[in-house]
Amino acid sequence: MIEAANGPDSWIWWEWVGDHQDEILSRLREHISLTVLSVALGVLIAAPLAIAASRRRVLYTPLLVVGSILYTIPSLAAFVLLLPWTSRREAALIVLTSYTILVLVRNIVTGLDGVPADIKEAAQGMGYSPLRMLVRIELPIALPSIVAGIRIATVTNVGLVTVAALIGQGGLGALINDGLRRDFSTPLVVGATLSVALAVALDFGLLGVQYLAAPWQRRSR
């Protein structure tokens, strides 16, 4: 019974986990790298677009339409279509970044729209330039909505990165695919468990960033 509970046929074989720690950590680092980099690129692209859309509303609907189209393209199909023109890592980053645009643009615009008009009028009366008002007034007030969008994009991409394993860039998804291919539950369980744990850790980490970056919100509660 003891051998069966700790053997290759068990739900998780701890000896295999111990023997493959380097591989597991390597896959975890790859997963984190792809997730964080794609979300960071998404923020760099979406932030100026969202700010422009909040200033010129005529841009908002076209941006949402484009973002929706990008979001609805099946990830695996997008990976395959990009491979003839890019490396595997570049294809993964392009697709993963594109999936963040819609939610980031929408949340940033929503956050900026939520800044009270009287606060903006007071800042204008104090001689704030548009750039200074954006940096000192609007973005800090919009921070909860912005962080919420980043959290959604991050958790979503943690899951999507596993699909990139099908083109050799999947981080923990490679362990999941290995387990499915060999009908071996241990790498599958390890990959799936770490993916969930990573999503939860990044989500709480972003909440912590918001908590530290917006102390005035704590005082107002």
Legacy VTK file of the C-alpha trace (Angstrom):
# vtk DataFile Version 3.0
C-alpha trace
ASCII
DATASET POLYDATA
POINTS 221 float
0.000 0.000 0.000
2.819 2.408 0.871
4.661 1.671 -2.368
1.481 2.122 -4.414
0.780 5.439 -2.720
4.225 6.743 -3.657
4.815 5.112 -7.016
4.462 6.073 -10.692
0.792 5.089 -10.677
-0.122 7.317 -7.734
-1.807 10.680 -8.186
1.470 12.415 -7.361
4.811 10.646 -7.156
7.003 12.659 -4.790
10.198 10.932 -5.835
9.665 12.174 -9.401
9.042 15.685 -8.088
12.294 15.596 -6.140
14.260 14.285 -9.125
12.835 16.969 -11.458
13.080 20.048 -9.253
15.358 21.858 -11.699
12.963 21.274 -14.583
9.957 22.337 -12.515
11.664 25.544 -11.368
12.791 26.281 -14.929
9.231 25.868 -16.208
7.925 28.061 -13.371
10.434 30.817 -14.206
9.465 30.637 -17.866
5.789 30.884 -16.940
6.391 33.909 -14.720
8.568 35.568 -17.371
5.994 35.200 -20.142
3.131 36.325 -17.911
4.829 39.385 -16.428
6.431 40.507 -19.696
3.216 40.178 -21.716
1.186 42.114 -19.137
3.889 44.799 -18.886
3.903 45.193 -22.669
0.107 45.303 -22.592
0.170 48.155 -20.066
2.731 50.078 -22.138
0.502 49.772 -25.204
-2.906 50.161 -23.559
-2.133 53.080 -21.214
-1.450 55.749 -23.870
-4.333 54.452 -25.992
-6.705 54.613 -23.026
-5.546 58.097 -22.042
-6.069 59.275 -25.620
-9.518 57.671 -25.669
-10.478 59.343 -22.394
-9.594 62.694 -23.940
-11.148 62.025 -27.356
-14.142 59.749 -26.934
-14.376 59.128 -30.660
-11.371 56.803 -30.256
-12.899 54.674 -27.494
-15.325 52.531 -29.495
-12.825 51.675 -32.270
-10.284 50.675 -29.612
-12.820 48.399 -27.928
-13.731 46.852 -31.280
-10.100 46.128 -32.130
-9.432 44.827 -28.627
-12.505 42.576 -28.818
-11.362 41.153 -32.153
-7.907 40.398 -30.763
-9.456 38.830 -27.669
-11.735 36.526 -29.648
-9.005 35.060 -31.884
-8.271 31.507 -30.656
-4.862 31.579 -29.007
-3.572 28.407 -30.648
-4.584 29.620 -34.106
-2.853 32.955 -33.470
0.338 31.176 -32.360
0.393 29.057 -35.513
-0.294 32.004 -37.828
2.594 34.009 -36.367
5.214 31.241 -36.398
6.259 31.663 -40.065
7.241 35.288 -39.368
8.420 35.242 -35.758
10.300 33.104 -33.293
8.299 30.951 -30.917
8.890 33.286 -27.978
7.988 36.359 -30.035
4.784 34.658 -31.211
3.869 33.812 -27.625
4.506 37.365 -26.416
2.546 38.965 -29.268
-0.493 36.779 -28.700
-0.393 37.039 -24.904
0.033 40.819 -25.054
-2.871 41.183 -27.481
-5.182 39.441 -25.011
-4.504 42.134 -22.393
-5.393 45.158 -24.526
-9.188 45.032 -24.235
-9.439 44.717 -20.460
-6.640 47.213 -19.805
-8.015 49.913 -22.108
-11.509 49.473 -20.693
-10.411 49.614 -17.049
-8.038 52.534 -17.492
-10.706 54.590 -19.275
-13.258 53.641 -16.616
-10.856 54.724 -13.890
-10.099 58.059 -15.553
-13.802 58.690 -16.153
-14.390 58.167 -12.438
-12.291 61.166 -11.411
-14.753 63.752 -9.996
-15.157 66.813 -12.196
-14.870 69.201 -9.242
-11.429 67.819 -8.379
-10.245 68.370 -11.947
-11.690 71.882 -11.964
-9.917 72.662 -8.687
-6.627 71.410 -10.116
-7.098 73.536 -13.222
-7.793 76.524 -11.004
-4.481 75.871 -9.234
-2.669 76.030 -12.567
-2.099 72.312 -13.140
-1.053 71.457 -16.674
-2.852 68.517 -18.372
0.201 66.293 -17.869
0.610 67.238 -14.218
-3.091 66.717 -13.591
-2.897 63.280 -15.205
0.109 62.190 -13.140
-0.765 63.839 -9.807
-4.577 63.675 -9.792
-6.228 61.414 -12.356
-3.998 58.336 -12.358
-3.816 58.048 -8.540
-7.613 58.300 -8.249
-8.039 55.827 -11.114
-5.542 53.403 -9.566
-8.084 50.883 -8.174
-9.701 50.433 -11.585
-6.320 50.249 -13.309
-4.994 47.648 -10.875
-8.220 45.660 -11.260
-7.609 45.526 -15.005
-3.997 44.469 -14.525
-5.118 41.751 -12.113
-7.629 40.372 -14.621
-5.060 40.478 -17.426
-2.436 38.793 -15.270
-4.626 35.952 -14.044
-5.956 35.412 -17.572
-2.460 35.241 -19.014
-1.289 32.773 -16.382
-3.846 30.413 -17.885
-3.098 31.326 -21.497
0.633 30.746 -21.103
-0.096 27.051 -20.635
-1.500 26.967 -24.191
1.798 28.323 -25.502
3.344 25.010 -24.463
2.006 23.639 -27.744
4.613 25.760 -29.558
7.349 25.081 -27.026
6.918 28.239 -24.914
4.439 27.195 -22.288
6.222 27.142 -18.963
4.155 24.992 -16.632
1.964 24.001 -19.567
4.820 21.825 -20.773
4.475 19.747 -17.606
0.724 19.475 -18.119
1.160 18.378 -21.735
3.822 15.877 -20.711
1.467 14.336 -18.184
-1.383 14.134 -20.678
0.808 12.674 -23.424
2.240 9.947 -21.200
-0.916 9.406 -19.122
1.270 10.250 -16.120
-0.567 12.287 -13.514
2.383 13.662 -11.521
3.675 16.332 -13.962
0.075 17.188 -14.815
-0.804 17.757 -11.149
2.407 19.691 -10.503
1.896 21.936 -13.541
-1.775 22.601 -12.808
-1.225 23.198 -9.077
1.645 25.605 -9.629
-0.347 27.464 -12.296
-3.202 28.030 -9.857
-0.793 28.978 -7.065
1.013 31.414 -9.369
-2.251 33.081 -10.402
-3.287 33.499 -6.753
0.159 34.786 -5.723
0.323 37.364 -8.517
-3.237 38.483 -7.820
-2.518 39.060 -4.128
0.806 40.655 -5.010
-0.931 43.224 -7.199
-3.413 43.902 -4.411
-0.434 44.569 -2.167
1.015 46.993 -4.704
-2.279 48.874 -4.786
-2.392 48.903 -0.977
1.094 50.412 -0.764
0.697 52.813 -3.693
-2.596 54.319 -2.528
-2.388 54.884 1.244
-5.087 57.550 1.084
-7.635 54.889 0.163
-6.888 53.047 3.404
-7.433 56.172 5.435
-10.772 56.856 3.736
-12.243 53.500 4.826
LINES 1 222
221 0 1 2 3 4 5 6 7 8 9 10 11 12 13 14 15 16 17 18 19 20 21 22 23 24 25 26 27 28 29 30 31 32 33 34 35 36 37 38 39 40 41 42 43 44 45 46 47 48 49 50 51 52 53 54 55 56 57 58 59 60 61 62 63 64 65 66 67 68 69 70 71 72 73 74 75 76 77 78 79 80 81 82 83 84 85 86 87 88 89 90 91 92 93 94 95 96 97 98 99 100 101 102 103 104 105 106 107 108 109 110 111 112 113 114 115 116 117 118 119 120 121 122 123 124 125 126 127 128 129 130 131 132 133 134 135 136 137 138 139 140 141 142 143 144 145 146 147 148 149 150 151 152 153 154 155 156 157 158 159 160 161 162 163 164 165 166 167 168 169 170 171 172 173 174 175 176 177 178 179 180 181 182 183 184 185 186 187 188 189 190 191 192 193 194 195 196 197 198 199 200 201 202 203 204 205 206 207 208 209 210 211 212 213 214 215 216 217 218 219 220
